[in-house]
C-alpha cells in the first residue's frame, strides 16, 4: 500500500484498492474501508467517503477514527445532523478512553464548527442537546461503609484502655439498590441569541441522580448539579460545578468545584482543582488538588494529591494521595472490557477524637480493583457491567472496611 501510494497517482491507488477483496476479519475489514474513505476524502468525493466510513463502522463499531472521519465527511456534505449523530456514537463507544492529542484537537475543532453552524438553524436545540440516561441495578456488600469488626479498642483520654462493642448500624450492611441518572449538556450560545460566536467555546452542564437501597431504611440519596464548561480546544478545559446532595439519615451537603485541565506534550495531562464544601452538620471546608495523567500503550495512569482544610473539625485537615491505572481496552466482537485499580492514602493532621482514641490520628490505605464491560445493544443503547472490590486498612478499626459491589446499567445516549 505505502509503495503504491509513493509510486502511483492517488486515483490509481484508490481504484486498485476498490478492486481488492475485503478481508474477512472485522478489524482488518474496517481498516480496508477506512483507507478507501481517507482516499475519497483527499479526492473530495465526500459521498463515497461517507459510504466507506459507514462500512468501516459497521465492520467494527469501535473504529473510533472512522467515526470521527465519518462525522467530518458528513459535515463537508452539509449534513450536520448526521455528523452530530456520528459524534454521539463516537462518545458512546469511546467511554472514558482518552483520544490521542491529534484526534482530540480535530474533534474539538469539528464540535466548534458544528456548534456555530447549528445555532443559526431551526431545531438547533433538539440537535445540540446531548446527554445520557442511566438506569441501573446493583448489589453492595457494605452500603453504609461500616466496620468489619464487632469490637474496637478505645484509649479513653489517652489513659484508660477499653473496648467498645459496635452497634449493628455501625457494622457493614449489604443491600441491593436501584440507581437512576440523567446528564445533559448544551452549547451556551443557544441561550444567548446573537452571541453564538462569542460563546461557541462554552457549554452548559446539568444532571441529576437518585439511588435507593432496597434492604436498608436509610442512606437513600439524591444528587443534582449545574455547571458550565469552557473548552476552546482539546488542549485546555475549565469547568465550574455546583452540586447538591441529600442522603437520608445524614443530611444535605453542597459542593462548589472549579477544575482546570491542560493537555501537555507526550500524552500527559495536568489538572488543578478547588472545592468549597458545606457538610450536612453545617461545617465548611476547602480543598485544593493537583493531578497528572499519562496515556501509554493503550493504558491510562494517573496520580493526584489533595489537601482539605477543615477549620471547624477537631480532627483537623486531611491529606490524600491517590494513584490509579486503567488497562488497555480488550475487544471481543462488540464487547468492550477493561480493568482498573486505585490506591488512596489518607492522613488527618489532628487526633480523630481525643476523648475516645487518645492521640490516635485517622490514617487509611484504600485499595480498589475492578473491571468494567460494555456491550452495545442498539446504536445509542449500551449495557454496562461494573464489578469491584475495595479494602480499607485504617489506624482506627472503626473505619477498617471490606467491600465488593456488582452493577448492571443500561445507558441511553442522545
Secondary structure, 3 states (H helix, E strand, C coil): CHHHHHHCCHHHHHHHHHHCCCCCCHHHHHHHHHHHHHHHHHCCCHHHHHHHHHHHHHHCCCCHHHHHHHHHHHHHHCCHHHHHHHHHHHHHHHCCCCCCHHHHHHHHHHHHHHHHHHCCCCCHHHHHCEEEEEEEEEEECCCCCCECCCEEEEEECCCEEEEEECCHHHECCCEEEEEEEEEEEEEHHHHCCCCCCCCCCEEEEEEEEEEEECCCCCCCEEEEEEEEEECCCCCEEEEEEEEEEEECCCEEEEEEEEEEEEECHHHEEEEEEEEEEECCCCCEEEEEEEEEEEEECCEEEEEEEEEEECCCCCCCCEEEEEEEEECCCEEECCEEEEEEEEEEEEEEEEECCHHHHCCCEEEEEEEEEEEEEEEECCCCEEEEEEEEEEEEEECCHHHCEEEEEEEEEEEEEC
